[in-house]
Amino acid sequence: MSKINPEEKRKYIIGYIICGSILIAGIVSMLFIRQVFSQTDTKSVISALSDSFLVPGVLLMGVGGLSKLAALGAYDTIGYLFSRFSFHSFWVTGAKKKKYDSLYDYKQEKDQKGRSWLPYALWTGVGSCMVSVILLIIYLSI
């Protein structure tokens, strides 16, 4: 089992703090959109709470999932396409020399630079969706 060095630990803590603050801002904005603070019925408040946790949770899970796919190299072909056919070389006759000879060279350079993803976004979103499911179960039992 590998130990996480202090710099990586600091990076993860900052990432979770940022994702948590984005999640809280999303929850509060959804609560204002659903006008929870003016409702008195318990069932409608729990329904709005469930929705308020679900929407930002799904968005954060999507960001984390897409970043994991990007770290696995799922979008390398699209990145190579944009590096190969940039607007500069497309519209200007004196096009700059291409940086990569092939897609394989592009992928090798990306792998050498290292690929990272956002696990804190994925896990913050999963936690928020789990809270939403718990609130939905409470809503359905009332």
N, C-alpha and C positions, 0 to 999 in steps of 0.2 A: 504494500500500500504506500503510495507516494504522499509525502507531506507537501502542503501548499506553502510556498514562501510568503513572507509578509507583504510583498508588493502585490502578488496575486490575490491574497486575502483582502487587502485594501480595495483592489479593483472590484471584487465581488460585492463587498459591503457597499461601496458607492453605487454600483449597479442596482442592487436591491433597494437602496434608499431612493434612487431616481425612479425606478419602476413602481415602488410603493407610493411615492408622491403623485405620479401620473395616475395610478389606480385610485387614490383617494380623491383627486381632482375630478376624475371621471365619475366616480360614485356620487360625489356631491352635486355635480352638474346634472346627473340623471335624476337625483332626488328633487332638484328644483324644477326640472322639466316635468316630472310626474306630479309635482305639487304635493309632496308628502307632508310638508310642514303645516298644511291647512286641512288635512284629513283627520277625521276622528275614528273612522272604522278600522278596527284592527286588521281585518282581512285585506283591505285595500292597501294598508301600510306595508304589510308583509309582502304582498304582491309587488309593490313598487320597489321594496328593498331587494327582492329577488332579481327583478329586472335591472336594478341599478348595479348589482354586482356582476350580472351576466355580461352586459354590453362591453364595459372596459376589460373584463376578463377575457372575452373572446378576441378582442382586438390585440391585447398583449400576447395571448397564445399564438395568434397569427403572426405577429412580428417575430416572436421567438422561433416558431416553426419555420418560417421563411428564412431566417438567419441560419438555422441549422442546415437547411437544404443548400443554401449558398456556401456554407463551410464544407459541405460534402462535394461541392463542385457542380451542382445541378444547373447553374446559370453561366458556366464558363463559355459555352458556345455563343450565347447572346453577348457576353462581354467581349469575346474575340470579334464578333461581327461588328460591334460598335468601334472597336479599336481599328479594325481593318477598313471599314467604310465610314469614316468620320465625315462630317459635313464639310470640313476644310478640303479634304481630298476629293469630295464629291462635286463641289461647286467651283473650286479654283483650279485652273489648269496647271499651275505650278505646285502640284501636290507634294506633301512631305513624304519622305521615305518611310515605308512601313516598318514598324518596330519588330513584329514577329513574322517569322517565315511560315509558320503553320500553327494550327490549333494545339498541337502537341507541345510546341515551344511555349505557347501562351500558358498552358496548364502547368508545365514544369516550373515556369517562373512564379506562378501563383502559389504552387506548392512549396517552393523554396522560401518565399516571403512569409509563409504561414497563414493559416486560415483560422479565424475565430468566429464564434457565434455568441448569442445572447441567452445563456441559460437562465439568467435571472428574469428576463421578460417572460420566458416560457413558464417557469415555475410560479411566478407571481400570478400569471393568468390562470394557471391550473388551480391554484389556491382560491382565487376569486370565484371561479366557476363552481368549485366544490361548495363554497359558502352559499352560492346561488341555489344549488341543488338542495342543500339542507333547508334553506328558506322556502323553497318550493314544496318540499315534503311537509313542512310546518303549515304552509298555506293550504295544502290539500287536506290536511288532517283537521283543520278548523271547520 
